[in-house]
Amino acid sequence: MRLGLKAFARVAWLALLASPASVFAQGTPEERRACTPDALRLCSAFIPDSDQITACLRQKNAELSEPCRQFILAGMKPSDSSGSVGARGRIAR
């Protein structure tokens, strides 16, 4: 059976909601609002693997919407000398 674009989007959205490891379940509401459309459009093949989605979004930086790009770039910059900030704003040590 061939799924239309709307049906595919619904299935992808349900997969996101069902996955406790999803990047969208871990990010802030602002990050989810900014990056969910880009993740569905550019990185749906990696749902529900949050690490793969994050890597995909970083790799496709030039294609991201401006709000999502801001979060992705902020997550790639070190915040201090004790560690670096991850895509969800957590310090990795």
HTML snippet that shows the backbone in 3Dmol.js (N, CA, C, O; Angstrom):
<script src="https://3Dmol.org/build/3Dmol-min.js"></script>
<div id="view" style="width:600px;height:400px;position:relative"></div>
<script>
const pdb = `
ATOM      1  N   MET A   1       0.833  -1.173   0.000  1.00  0.00           N
ATOM      2  CA  MET A   1       0.000   0.000   0.000  1.00  0.00           C
ATOM      3  C   MET A   1       0.884   1.245   0.000  1.00  0.00           C
ATOM      4  O   MET A   1       1.858   1.321   0.749  1.00  0.00           O
ATOM      5  N   ARG A   2       0.554   2.184  -0.813  1.00  0.00           N
ATOM      6  CA  ARG A   2       1.348   3.410  -0.944  1.00  0.00           C
ATOM      7  C   ARG A   2       0.757   4.501  -0.072  1.00  0.00           C
ATOM      8  O   ARG A   2      -0.431   4.811  -0.156  1.00  0.00           O
ATOM      9  N   LEU A   3       1.605   5.076   0.766  1.00  0.00           N
ATOM     10  CA  LEU A   3       1.157   6.135   1.655  1.00  0.00           C
ATOM     11  C   LEU A   3       1.348   7.492   1.002  1.00  0.00           C
ATOM     12  O   LEU A   3       2.367   7.743   0.360  1.00  0.00           O
ATOM     13  N   GLY A   4       0.367   8.362   1.169  1.00  0.00           N
ATOM     14  CA  GLY A   4       0.499   9.736   0.711  1.00  0.00           C
ATOM     15  C   GLY A   4       1.377  10.508   1.681  1.00  0.00           C
ATOM     16  O   GLY A   4       1.730  10.000   2.746  1.00  0.00           O
ATOM     17  N   LEU A   5       1.725  11.718   1.322  1.00  0.00           N
ATOM     18  CA  LEU A   5       2.593  12.544   2.151  1.00  0.00           C
ATOM     19  C   LEU A   5       1.964  12.816   3.517  1.00  0.00           C
ATOM     20  O   LEU A   5       2.655  12.757   4.534  1.00  0.00           O
ATOM     21  N   LYS A   6       0.670  13.112   3.552  1.00  0.00           N
ATOM     22  CA  LYS A   6       0.014  13.376   4.834  1.00  0.00           C
ATOM     23  C   LYS A   6       0.014  12.132   5.709  1.00  0.00           C
ATOM     24  O   LYS A   6       0.258  12.223   6.912  1.00  0.00           O
ATOM     25  N   ALA A   7      -0.255  10.977   5.125  1.00  0.00           N
ATOM     26  CA  ALA A   7      -0.256   9.734   5.899  1.00  0.00           C
ATOM     27  C   ALA A   7       1.142   9.427   6.417  1.00  0.00           C
ATOM     28  O   ALA A   7       1.297   8.985   7.555  1.00  0.00           O
ATOM     29  N   PHE A   8       2.157   9.658   5.596  1.00  0.00           N
ATOM     30  CA  PHE A   8       3.537   9.437   6.030  1.00  0.00           C
ATOM     31  C   PHE A   8       3.883  10.349   7.197  1.00  0.00           C
ATOM     32  O   PHE A   8       4.504   9.916   8.168  1.00  0.00           O
ATOM     33  N   ALA A   9       3.478  11.619   7.100  1.00  0.00           N
ATOM     34  CA  ALA A   9       3.759  12.568   8.175  1.00  0.00           C
ATOM     35  C   ALA A   9       3.092  12.131   9.470  1.00  0.00           C
ATOM     36  O   ALA A   9       3.684  12.256  10.542  1.00  0.00           O
ATOM     37  N   ARG A  10       1.861  11.619   9.386  1.00  0.00           N
ATOM     38  CA  ARG A  10       1.170  11.132  10.583  1.00  0.00           C
ATOM     39  C   ARG A  10       1.905   9.950  11.197  1.00  0.00           C
ATOM     40  O   ARG A  10       2.086   9.888  12.413  1.00  0.00           O
ATOM     41  N   VAL A  11       2.329   9.011  10.355  1.00  0.00           N
ATOM     42  CA  VAL A  11       3.055   7.844  10.858  1.00  0.00           C
ATOM     43  C   VAL A  11       4.371   8.270  11.497  1.00  0.00           C
ATOM     44  O   VAL A  11       4.734   7.778  12.565  1.00  0.00           O
ATOM     45  N   ALA A  12       5.087   9.184  10.846  1.00  0.00           N
ATOM     46  CA  ALA A  12       6.355   9.664  11.394  1.00  0.00           C
ATOM     47  C   ALA A  12       6.124  10.386  12.715  1.00  0.00           C
ATOM     48  O   ALA A  12       6.896  10.214  13.659  1.00  0.00           O
ATOM     49  N   TRP A  13       5.074  11.187  12.791  1.00  0.00           N
ATOM     50  CA  TRP A  13       4.776  11.906  14.027  1.00  0.00           C
ATOM     51  C   TRP A  13       4.451  10.922  15.151  1.00  0.00           C
ATOM     52  O   TRP A  13       4.909  11.099  16.280  1.00  0.00           O
ATOM     53  N   LEU A  14       3.672   9.900  14.853  1.00  0.00           N
ATOM     54  CA  LEU A  14       3.348   8.890  15.860  1.00  0.00           C
ATOM     55  C   LEU A  14       4.606   8.161  16.325  1.00  0.00           C
ATOM     56  O   LEU A  14       4.745   7.859  17.510  1.00  0.00           O
ATOM     57  N   ALA A  15       5.512   7.880  15.410  1.00  0.00           N
ATOM     58  CA  ALA A  15       6.771   7.230  15.789  1.00  0.00           C
ATOM     59  C   ALA A  15       7.574   8.128  16.721  1.00  0.00           C
ATOM     60  O   ALA A  15       8.199   7.651  17.667  1.00  0.00           O
ATOM     61  N   LEU A  16       7.555   9.420  16.452  1.00  0.00           N
ATOM     62  CA  LEU A  16       8.261  10.364  17.322  1.00  0.00           C
ATOM     63  C   LEU A  16       7.659  10.373  18.722  1.00  0.00           C
ATOM     64  O   LEU A  16       8.378  10.346  19.720  1.00  0.00           O
ATOM     65  N   LEU A  17       6.349  10.411  18.781  1.00  0.00           N
ATOM     66  CA  LEU A  17       5.675  10.458  20.072  1.00  0.00           C
ATOM     67  C   LEU A  17       5.854   9.160  20.857  1.00  0.00           C
ATOM     68  O   LEU A  17       5.914   9.176  22.086  1.00  0.00           O
ATOM     69  N   ALA A  18       5.938   8.055  20.154  1.00  0.00           N
ATOM     70  CA  ALA A  18       6.039   6.756  20.810  1.00  0.00           C
ATOM     71  C   ALA A  18       7.444   6.450  21.307  1.00  0.00           C
ATOM     72  O   ALA A  18       7.628   5.562  22.140  1.00  0.00           O
ATOM     73  N   SER A  19       8.419   7.166  20.812  1.00  0.00           N
ATOM     74  CA  SER A  19       9.802   6.870  21.154  1.00  0.00           C
ATOM     75  C   SER A  19      10.268   7.668  22.361  1.00  0.00           C
ATOM     76  O   SER A  19      10.373   8.892  22.278  1.00  0.00           O
ATOM     77  N   PRO A  20      10.551   7.013  23.478  1.00  0.00           N
ATOM     78  CA  PRO A  20      11.039   7.742  24.635  1.00  0.00           C
ATOM     79  C   PRO A  20      12.442   8.296  24.434  1.00  0.00           C
ATOM     80  O   PRO A  20      12.839   9.223  25.139  1.00  0.00           O
ATOM     81  N   ALA A  21      13.200   7.753  23.494  1.00  0.00           N
ATOM     82  CA  ALA A  21      14.568   8.203  23.251  1.00  0.00           C
ATOM     83  C   ALA A  21      14.630   9.311  22.203  1.00  0.00           C
ATOM     84  O   ALA A  21      15.715   9.771  21.847  1.00  0.00           O
ATOM     85  N   SER A  22      13.505   9.726  21.725  1.00  0.00           N
ATOM     86  CA  SER A  22      13.470  10.715  20.667  1.00  0.00           C
ATOM     87  C   SER A  22      14.101  12.034  21.089  1.00  0.00           C
ATOM     88  O   SER A  22      13.953  12.463  22.233  1.00  0.00           O
ATOM     89  N   VAL A  23      14.800  12.669  20.171  1.00  0.00           N
ATOM     90  CA  VAL A  23      15.388  13.982  20.429  1.00  0.00           C
ATOM     91  C   VAL A  23      14.311  14.980  20.818  1.00  0.00           C
ATOM     92  O   VAL A  23      14.573  15.914  21.577  1.00  0.00           O
ATOM     93  N   PHE A  24      13.119  14.793  20.314  1.00  0.00           N
ATOM     94  CA  PHE A  24      12.045  15.724  20.598  1.00  0.00           C
ATOM     95  C   PHE A  24      11.487  15.513  21.991  1.00  0.00           C
ATOM     96  O   PHE A  24      10.954  16.447  22.589  1.00  0.00           O
ATOM     97  N   ALA A  25      11.597  14.323  22.510  1.00  0.00           N
ATOM     98  CA  ALA A  25      11.155  14.072  23.876  1.00  0.00           C
ATOM     99  C   ALA A  25      12.176  14.631  24.858  1.00  0.00           C
ATOM    100  O   ALA A  25      11.837  14.897  26.011  1.00  0.00           O
ATOM    101  N   GLN A  26      13.409  14.814  24.425  1.00  0.00           N
ATOM    102  CA  GLN A  26      14.479  15.259  25.305  1.00  0.00           C
ATOM    103  C   GLN A  26      14.732  16.755  25.219  1.00  0.00           C
ATOM    104  O   GLN A  26      15.242  17.344  26.172  1.00  0.00           O
ATOM    105  N   GLY A  27      14.396  17.372  24.123  1.00  0.00           N
ATOM    106  CA  GLY A  27      14.673  18.794  23.947  1.00  0.00           C
ATOM    107  C   GLY A  27      13.648  19.656  24.670  1.00  0.00           C
ATOM    108  O   GLY A  27      12.636  19.167  25.171  1.00  0.00           O
ATOM    109  N   THR A  28      13.939  20.945  24.708  1.00  0.00           N
ATOM    110  CA  THR A  28      12.997  21.890  25.298  1.00  0.00           C
ATOM    111  C   THR A  28      11.814  22.053  24.348  1.00  0.00           C
ATOM    112  O   THR A  28      11.906  21.697  23.173  1.00  0.00           O
ATOM    113  N   PRO A  29      10.707  22.589  24.850  1.00  0.00           N
ATOM    114  CA  PRO A  29       9.576  22.838  23.943  1.00  0.00           C
ATOM    115  C   PRO A  29       9.962  23.743  22.766  1.00  0.00           C
ATOM    116  O   PRO A  29       9.485  23.552  21.648  1.00  0.00           O
ATOM    117  N   GLU A  30      10.827  24.723  23.026  1.00  0.00           N
ATOM    118  CA  GLU A  30      11.264  25.625  21.953  1.00  0.00           C
ATOM    119  C   GLU A  30      12.069  24.873  20.899  1.00  0.00           C
ATOM    120  O   GLU A  30      11.889  25.095  19.702  1.00  0.00           O
ATOM    121  N   GLU A  31      12.961  23.978  21.347  1.00  0.00           N
ATOM    122  CA  GLU A  31      13.750  23.180  20.398  1.00  0.00           C
ATOM    123  C   GLU A  31      12.846  22.266  19.585  1.00  0.00           C
ATOM    124  O   GLU A  31      13.025  22.122  18.376  1.00  0.00           O
ATOM    125  N   ARG A  32      11.878  21.652  20.247  1.00  0.00           N
ATOM    126  CA  ARG A  32      10.956  20.766  19.524  1.00  0.00           C
ATOM    127  C   ARG A  32      10.170  21.543  18.480  1.00  0.00           C
ATOM    128  O   ARG A  32      10.027  21.089  17.345  1.00  0.00           O
ATOM    129  N   ARG A  33       9.655  22.718  18.858  1.00  0.00           N
ATOM    130  CA  ARG A  33       8.901  23.531  17.895  1.00  0.00           C
ATOM    131  C   ARG A  33       9.783  23.950  16.721  1.00  0.00           C
ATOM    132  O   ARG A  33       9.333  23.953  15.575  1.00  0.00           O
ATOM    133  N   ALA A  34      11.012  24.298  16.999  1.00  0.00           N
ATOM    134  CA  ALA A  34      11.912  24.783  15.947  1.00  0.00           C
ATOM    135  C   ALA A  34      12.380  23.672  15.019  1.00  0.00           C
ATOM    136  O   ALA A  34      12.494  23.884  13.812  1.00  0.00           O
ATOM    137  N   CYS A  35      12.653  22.488  15.566  1.00  0.00           N
ATOM    138  CA  CYS A  35      13.337  21.455  14.778  1.00  0.00           C
ATOM    139  C   CYS A  35      12.479  20.271  14.320  1.00  0.00           C
ATOM    140  O   CYS A  35      12.910  19.517  13.447  1.00  0.00           O
ATOM    141  N   THR A  36      11.293  20.086  14.876  1.00  0.00           N
ATOM    142  CA  THR A  36      10.471  18.957  14.451  1.00  0.00           C
ATOM    143  C   THR A  36      10.181  18.985  12.957  1.00  0.00           C
ATOM    144  O   THR A  36      10.346  17.959  12.297  1.00  0.00           O
ATOM    145  N   PRO A  37       9.753  20.123  12.390  1.00  0.00           N
ATOM    146  CA  PRO A  37       9.498  20.117  10.938  1.00  0.00           C
ATOM    147  C   PRO A  37      10.737  19.763  10.115  1.00  0.00           C
ATOM    148  O   PRO A  37      10.642  19.034   9.128  1.00  0.00           O
ATOM    149  N   ASP A  38      11.901  20.282  10.524  1.00  0.00           N
ATOM    150  CA  ASP A  38      13.134  19.981   9.792  1.00  0.00           C
ATOM    151  C   ASP A  38      13.507  18.510   9.935  1.00  0.00           C
ATOM    152  O   ASP A  38      13.932  17.881   8.966  1.00  0.00           O
ATOM    153  N   ALA A  39      13.350  17.958  11.132  1.00  0.00           N
ATOM    154  CA  ALA A  39      13.671  16.546  11.336  1.00  0.00           C
ATOM    155  C   ALA A  39      12.763  15.662  10.496  1.00  0.00           C
ATOM    156  O   ALA A  39      13.225  14.688   9.901  1.00  0.00           O
ATOM    157  N   LEU A  40      11.480  15.987  10.442  1.00  0.00           N
ATOM    158  CA  LEU A  40      10.554  15.199   9.623  1.00  0.00           C
ATOM    159  C   LEU A  40      10.882  15.333   8.141  1.00  0.00           C
ATOM    160  O   LEU A  40      10.803  14.359   7.392  1.00  0.00           O
ATOM    161  N   ARG A  41      11.251  16.537   7.723  1.00  0.00           N
ATOM    162  CA  ARG A  41      11.517  16.790   6.301  1.00  0.00           C
ATOM    163  C   ARG A  41      12.866  16.232   5.854  1.00  0.00           C
ATOM    164  O   ARG A  41      12.980  15.675   4.762  1.00  0.00           O
ATOM    165  N   LEU A  42      13.880  16.383   6.696  1.00  0.00           N
ATOM    166  CA  LEU A  42      15.243  16.062   6.268  1.00  0.00           C
ATOM    167  C   LEU A  42      15.796  14.749   6.830  1.00  0.00           C
ATOM    168  O   LEU A  42      16.665  14.133   6.213  1.00  0.00           O
ATOM    169  N   CYS A  43      15.305  14.319   7.988  1.00  0.00           N
ATOM    170  CA  CYS A  43      15.957  13.216   8.704  1.00  0.00           C
ATOM    171  C   CYS A  43      14.983  12.121   9.147  1.00  0.00           C
ATOM    172  O   CYS A  43      15.271  11.384  10.090  1.00  0.00           O
ATOM    173  N   SER A  44      13.851  12.012   8.483  1.00  0.00           N
ATOM    174  CA  SER A  44      12.835  11.045   8.911  1.00  0.00           C
ATOM    175  C   SER A  44      13.324   9.601   8.858  1.00  0.00           C
ATOM    176  O   SER A  44      12.787   8.747   9.564  1.00  0.00           O
ATOM    177  N   ALA A  45      14.317   9.317   8.049  1.00  0.00           N
ATOM    178  CA  ALA A  45      14.849   7.949   7.956  1.00  0.00           C
ATOM    179  C   ALA A  45      15.495   7.503   9.260  1.00  0.00           C
ATOM    180  O   ALA A  45      15.679   6.305   9.479  1.00  0.00           O
ATOM    181  N   PHE A  46      15.843   8.450  10.130  1.00  0.00           N
ATOM    182  CA  PHE A  46      16.550   8.121  11.368  1.00  0.00           C
ATOM    183  C   PHE A  46      15.638   8.084  12.592  1.00  0.00           C
ATOM    184  O   PHE A  46      16.102   7.798  13.696  1.00  0.00           O
ATOM    185  N   ILE A  47      14.359   8.367  12.413  1.00  0.00           N
ATOM    186  CA  ILE A  47      13.410   8.316  13.518  1.00  0.00           C
ATOM    187  C   ILE A  47      13.261   6.857  13.928  1.00  0.00           C
ATOM    188  O   ILE A  47      13.022   6.023  13.054  1.00  0.00           O
ATOM    189  N   PRO A  48      13.385   6.503  15.184  1.00  0.00           N
ATOM    190  CA  PRO A  48      13.384   7.294  16.407  1.00  0.00           C
ATOM    191  C   PRO A  48      14.757   7.453  17.058  1.00  0.00           C
ATOM    192  O   PRO A  48      14.816   7.787  18.241  1.00  0.00           O
ATOM    193  N   ASP A  49      15.850   7.234  16.353  1.00  0.00           N
ATOM    194  CA  ASP A  49      17.192   7.298  16.936  1.00  0.00           C
ATOM    195  C   ASP A  49      17.638   8.746  17.118  1.00  0.00           C
ATOM    196  O   ASP A  49      18.033   9.403  16.155  1.00  0.00           O
ATOM    197  N   SER A  50      17.574   9.244  18.355  1.00  0.00           N
ATOM    198  CA  SER A  50      17.852  10.663  18.615  1.00  0.00           C
ATOM    199  C   SER A  50      19.273  11.072  18.239  1.00  0.00           C
ATOM    200  O   SER A  50      19.485  12.178  17.742  1.00  0.00           O
ATOM    201  N   ASP A  51      20.244  10.198  18.469  1.00  0.00           N
ATOM    202  CA  ASP A  51      21.624  10.538  18.104  1.00  0.00           C
ATOM    203  C   ASP A  51      21.767  10.687  16.596  1.00  0.00           C
ATOM    204  O   ASP A  51      22.431  11.608  16.120  1.00  0.00           O
ATOM    205  N   GLN A  52      21.150   9.788  15.850  1.00  0.00           N
ATOM    206  CA  GLN A  52      21.215   9.866  14.387  1.00  0.00           C
ATOM    207  C   GLN A  52      20.465  11.091  13.856  1.00  0.00           C
ATOM    208  O   GLN A  52      20.918  11.724  12.903  1.00  0.00           O
ATOM    209  N   ILE A  53      19.325  11.428  14.465  1.00  0.00           N
ATOM    210  CA  ILE A  53      18.581  12.616  14.039  1.00  0.00           C
ATOM    211  C   ILE A  53      19.423  13.857  14.274  1.00  0.00           C
ATOM    212  O   ILE A  53      19.514  14.725  13.406  1.00  0.00           O
ATOM    213  N   THR A  54      20.040  13.944  15.449  1.00  0.00           N
ATOM    214  CA  THR A  54      20.880  15.094  15.761  1.00  0.00           C
ATOM    215  C   THR A  54      22.042  15.199  14.785  1.00  0.00           C
ATOM    216  O   THR A  54      22.342  16.287  14.294  1.00  0.00           O
ATOM    217  N   ALA A  55      22.700  14.080  14.497  1.00  0.00           N
ATOM    218  CA  ALA A  55      23.811  14.085  13.537  1.00  0.00           C
ATOM    219  C   ALA A  55      23.325  14.498  12.153  1.00  0.00           C
ATOM    220  O   ALA A  55      24.000  15.253  11.454  1.00  0.00           O
ATOM    221  N   CYS A  56      22.161  14.008  11.762  1.00  0.00           N
ATOM    222  CA  CYS A  56      21.593  14.359  10.458  1.00  0.00           C
ATOM    223  C   CYS A  56      21.306  15.856  10.378  1.00  0.00           C
ATOM    224  O   CYS A  56      21.637  16.502   9.384  1.00  0.00           O
ATOM    225  N   LEU A  57      20.688  16.408  11.428  1.00  0.00           N
ATOM    226  CA  LEU A  57      20.386  17.836  11.427  1.00  0.00           C
ATOM    227  C   LEU A  57      21.663  18.668  11.349  1.00  0.00           C
ATOM    228  O   LEU A  57      21.705  19.681  10.650  1.00  0.00           O
ATOM    229  N   ARG A  58      22.695  18.247  12.058  1.00  0.00           N
ATOM    230  CA  ARG A  58      23.975  18.967  11.999  1.00  0.00           C
ATOM    231  C   ARG A  58      24.565  18.889  10.605  1.00  0.00           C
ATOM    232  O   ARG A  58      25.092  19.874  10.088  1.00  0.00           O
ATOM    233  N   GLN A  59      24.475  17.717  10.000  1.00  0.00           N
ATOM    234  CA  GLN A  59      25.046  17.514   8.663  1.00  0.00           C
ATOM    235  C   GLN A  59      24.299  18.348   7.616  1.00  0.00           C
ATOM    236  O   GLN A  59      24.896  18.803   6.640  1.00  0.00           O
ATOM    237  N   LYS A  60      23.009  18.545   7.822  1.00  0.00           N
ATOM    238  CA  LYS A  60      22.194  19.275   6.845  1.00  0.00           C
ATOM    239  C   LYS A  60      21.961  20.718   7.286  1.00  0.00           C
ATOM    240  O   LYS A  60      20.917  21.301   6.991  1.00  0.00           O
ATOM    241  N   ASN A  61      22.917  21.282   7.981  1.00  0.00           N
ATOM    242  CA  ASN A  61      22.829  22.630   8.537  1.00  0.00           C
ATOM    243  C   ASN A  61      22.359  23.657   7.509  1.00  0.00           C
ATOM    244  O   ASN A  61      21.538  24.514   7.834  1.00  0.00           O
ATOM    245  N   ALA A  62      22.856  23.588   6.298  1.00  0.00           N
ATOM    246  CA  ALA A  62      22.513  24.580   5.275  1.00  0.00           C
ATOM    247  C   ALA A  62      21.041  24.504   4.862  1.00  0.00           C
ATOM    248  O   ALA A  62      20.496  25.472   4.333  1.00  0.00           O
ATOM    249  N   GLU A  63      20.397  23.360   5.100  1.00  0.00           N
ATOM    250  CA  GLU A  63      19.004  23.180   4.697  1.00  0.00           C
ATOM    251  C   GLU A  63      18.013  23.429   5.830  1.00  0.00           C
ATOM    252  O   GLU A  63      16.803  23.381   5.609  1.00  0.00           O
ATOM    253  N   LEU A  64      18.509  23.694   7.041  1.00  0.00           N
ATOM    254  CA  LEU A  64      17.637  23.867   8.194  1.00  0.00           C
ATOM    255  C   LEU A  64      16.924  25.213   8.161  1.00  0.00           C
ATOM    256  O   LEU A  64      17.408  26.182   7.576  1.00  0.00           O
ATOM    257  N   SER A  65      15.765  25.246   8.803  1.00  0.00           N
ATOM    258  CA  SER A  65      15.092  26.524   9.016  1.00  0.00           C
ATOM    259  C   SER A  65      15.968  27.339   9.976  1.00  0.00           C
ATOM    260  O   SER A  65      16.752  26.774  10.739  1.00  0.00           O
ATOM    261  N   GLU A  66      15.832  28.644   9.931  1.00  0.00           N
ATOM    262  CA  GLU A  66      16.666  29.492  10.777  1.00  0.00           C
ATOM    263  C   GLU A  66      16.483  29.205  12.274  1.00  0.00           C
ATOM    264  O   GLU A  66      17.479  29.145  12.995  1.00  0.00           O
ATOM    265  N   PRO A  67      15.249  29.025  12.770  1.00  0.00           N
ATOM    266  CA  PRO A  67      15.110  28.730  14.207  1.00  0.00           C
ATOM    267  C   PRO A  67      15.810  27.439  14.623  1.00  0.00           C
ATOM    268  O   PRO A  67      16.459  27.405  15.668  1.00  0.00           O
ATOM    269  N   CYS A  68      15.692  26.390  13.837  1.00  0.00           N
ATOM    270  CA  CYS A  68      16.355  25.126  14.165  1.00  0.00           C
ATOM    271  C   CYS A  68      17.865  25.276  14.062  1.00  0.00           C
ATOM    272  O   CYS A  68      18.599  24.771  14.911  1.00  0.00           O
ATOM    273  N   ARG A  69      18.331  25.964  13.033  1.00  0.00           N
ATOM    274  CA  ARG A  69      19.776  26.164  12.856  1.00  0.00           C
ATOM    275  C   ARG A  69      20.379  26.836  14.092  1.00  0.00           C
ATOM    276  O   ARG A  69      21.481  26.490  14.517  1.00  0.00           O
ATOM    277  N   GLN A  70      19.652  27.796  14.663  1.00  0.00           N
ATOM    278  CA  GLN A  70      20.146  28.493  15.858  1.00  0.00           C
ATOM    279  C   GLN A  70      20.379  27.504  17.003  1.00  0.00           C
ATOM    280  O   GLN A  70      21.410  27.562  17.672  1.00  0.00           O
ATOM    281  N   PHE A  71      19.419  26.592  17.230  1.00  0.00           N
ATOM    282  CA  PHE A  71      19.566  25.606  18.303  1.00  0.00           C
ATOM    283  C   PHE A  71      20.691  24.618  18.006  1.00  0.00           C
ATOM    284  O   PHE A  71      21.463  24.270  18.899  1.00  0.00           O
ATOM    285  N   ILE A  72      20.785  24.171  16.770  1.00  0.00           N
ATOM    286  CA  ILE A  72      21.820  23.199  16.409  1.00  0.00           C
ATOM    287  C   ILE A  72      23.206  23.826  16.557  1.00  0.00           C
ATOM    288  O   ILE A  72      24.110  23.199  17.109  1.00  0.00           O
ATOM    289  N   LEU A  73      23.382  25.051  16.074  1.00  0.00           N
ATOM    290  CA  LEU A  73      24.678  25.712  16.199  1.00  0.00           C
ATOM    291  C   LEU A  73      25.016  25.994  17.651  1.00  0.00           C
ATOM    292  O   LEU A  73      26.171  25.842  18.050  1.00  0.00           O
ATOM    293  N   ALA A  74      24.048  26.398  18.448  1.00  0.00           N
ATOM    294  CA  ALA A  74      24.284  26.649  19.870  1.00  0.00           C
ATOM    295  C   ALA A  74      24.705  25.364  20.574  1.00  0.00           C
ATOM    296  O   ALA A  74      25.528  25.404  21.488  1.00  0.00           O
ATOM    297  N   GLY A  75      24.163  24.247  20.169  1.00  0.00           N
ATOM    298  CA  GLY A  75      24.502  22.969  20.771  1.00  0.00           C
ATOM    299  C   GLY A  75      25.873  22.467  20.384  1.00  0.00           C
ATOM    300  O   GLY A  75      26.408  21.577  21.045  1.00  0.00           O
ATOM    301  N   MET A  76      26.459  23.012  19.329  1.00  0.00           N
ATOM    302  CA  MET A  76      27.760  22.554  18.860  1.00  0.00           C
ATOM    303  C   MET A  76      28.907  23.366  19.463  1.00  0.00           C
ATOM    304  O   MET A  76      30.065  22.966  19.346  1.00  0.00           O
ATOM    305  N   LYS A  77      28.605  24.507  20.111  1.00  0.00           N
ATOM    306  CA  LYS A  77      29.646  25.374  20.657  1.00  0.00           C
ATOM    307  C   LYS A  77      29.946  24.990  22.098  1.00  0.00           C
ATOM    308  O   LYS A  77      29.026  24.728  22.873  1.00  0.00           O
ATOM    309  N   PRO A  78      31.227  24.954  22.468  1.00  0.00           N
ATOM    310  CA  PRO A  78      31.553  24.719  23.875  1.00  0.00           C
ATOM    311  C   PRO A  78      31.069  25.892  24.717  1.00  0.00           C
ATOM    312  O   PRO A  78      31.191  27.047  24.308  1.00  0.00           O
ATOM    313  N   SER A  79      30.514  25.593  25.906  1.00  0.00           N
ATOM    314  CA  SER A  79      30.006  26.668  26.757  1.00  0.00           C
ATOM    315  C   SER A  79      31.027  27.118  27.781  1.00  0.00           C
ATOM    316  O   SER A  79      31.011  28.273  28.207  1.00  0.00           O
ATOM    317  N   ASP A  80      31.918  26.218  28.185  1.00  0.00           N
ATOM    318  CA  ASP A  80      32.961  26.565  29.148  1.00  0.00           C
ATOM    319  C   ASP A  80      34.049  25.511  29.077  1.00  0.00           C
ATOM    320  O   ASP A  80      33.958  24.570  28.289  1.00  0.00           O
ATOM    321  N   SER A  81      35.070  25.665  29.891  1.00  0.00           N
ATOM    322  CA  SER A  81      36.207  24.757  29.824  1.00  0.00           C
ATOM    323  C   SER A  81      35.936  23.401  30.470  1.00  0.00           C
ATOM    324  O   SER A  81      36.735  22.479  30.308  1.00  0.00           O
ATOM    325  N   SER A  82      34.824  23.259  31.201  1.00  0.00           N
ATOM    326  CA  SER A  82      34.550  21.989  31.879  1.00  0.00           C
ATOM    327  C   SER A  82      33.867  20.974  30.986  1.00  0.00           C
ATOM    328  O   SER A  82      33.756  19.806  31.360  1.00  0.00           O
ATOM    329  N   GLY A  83      33.412  21.381  29.829  1.00  0.00           N
ATOM    330  CA  GLY A  83      32.749  20.441  28.935  1.00  0.00           C
ATOM    331  C   GLY A  83      32.118  21.194  27.789  1.00  0.00           C
ATOM    332  O   GLY A  83      32.259  22.413  27.687  1.00  0.00           O
ATOM    333  N   SER A  84      31.425  20.480  26.928  1.00  0.00           N
ATOM    334  CA  SER A  84      30.756  21.124  25.820  1.00  0.00           C
ATOM    335  C   SER A  84      29.260  20.931  25.963  1.00  0.00           C
ATOM    336  O   SER A  84      28.795  19.969  26.573  1.00  0.00           O
ATOM    337  N   VAL A  85      28.524  21.854  25.393  1.00  0.00           N
ATOM    338  CA  VAL A  85      27.076  21.782  25.464  1.00  0.00           C
ATOM    339  C   VAL A  85      26.590  20.894  24.339  1.00  0.00           C
ATOM    340  O   VAL A  85      27.007  21.059  23.193  1.00  0.00           O
ATOM    341  N   GLY A  86      25.714  19.954  24.652  1.00  0.00           N
ATOM    342  CA  GLY A  86      25.143  19.061  23.655  1.00  0.00           C
ATOM    343  C   GLY A  86      24.002  19.742  22.919  1.00  0.00           C
ATOM    344  O   GLY A  86      23.681  20.897  23.197  1.00  0.00           O
ATOM    345  N   ALA A  87      23.388  19.029  21.980  1.00  0.00           N
ATOM    346  CA  ALA A  87      22.321  19.579  21.177  1.00  0.00           C
ATOM    347  C   ALA A  87      21.125  19.984  22.016  1.00  0.00           C
ATOM    348  O   ALA A  87      20.328  20.818  21.585  1.00  0.00           O
ATOM    349  N   ARG A  88      20.980  19.420  23.191  1.00  0.00           N
ATOM    350  CA  ARG A  88      19.849  19.744  24.043  1.00  0.00           C
ATOM    351  C   ARG A  88      20.253  20.629  25.213  1.00  0.00           C
ATOM    352  O   ARG A  88      19.522  20.736  26.198  1.00  0.00           O
ATOM    353  N   GLY A  89      21.430  21.271  25.105  1.00  0.00           N
ATOM    354  CA  GLY A  89      21.842  22.220  26.107  1.00  0.00           C
ATOM    355  C   GLY A  89      22.404  21.609  27.380  1.00  0.00           C
ATOM    356  O   GLY A  89      22.521  22.305  28.388  1.00  0.00           O
ATOM    357  N   ARG A  90      22.748  20.350  27.365  1.00  0.00           N
ATOM    358  CA  ARG A  90      23.331  19.710  28.531  1.00  0.00           C
ATOM    359  C   ARG A  90      24.844  19.687  28.402  1.00  0.00           C
ATOM    360  O   ARG A  90      25.373  19.574  27.296  1.00  0.00           O
ATOM    361  N   ILE A  91      25.526  19.790  29.494  1.00  0.00           N
ATOM    362  CA  ILE A  91      26.981  19.777  29.459  1.00  0.00           C
ATOM    363  C   ILE A  91      27.479  18.343  29.455  1.00  0.00           C
ATOM    364  O   ILE A  91      27.114  17.544  30.318  1.00  0.00           O
ATOM    365  N   ALA A  92      28.314  18.025  28.477  1.00  0.00           N
ATOM    366  CA  ALA A  92      28.914  16.695  28.369  1.00  0.00           C
ATOM    367  C   ALA A  92      30.258  16.724  29.072  1.00  0.00           C
ATOM    368  O   ALA A  92      31.075  17.612  28.827  1.00  0.00           O
ATOM    369  N   ARG A  93      30.484  15.771  29.929  1.00  0.00           N
ATOM    370  CA  ARG A  93      31.763  15.722  30.678  1.00  0.00           C
ATOM    371  C   ARG A  93      32.433  14.396  30.480  1.00  0.00           C
ATOM    372  O   ARG A  93      33.512  14.162  31.025  1.00  0.00           O
TER     373      ARG A  93
END
`;
const viewer = $3Dmol.createViewer("view");
viewer.addModel(pdb, "pdb");
viewer.setStyle({}, {cartoon: {color: "spectrum"}});
viewer.zoomTo();
viewer.render();
</script>
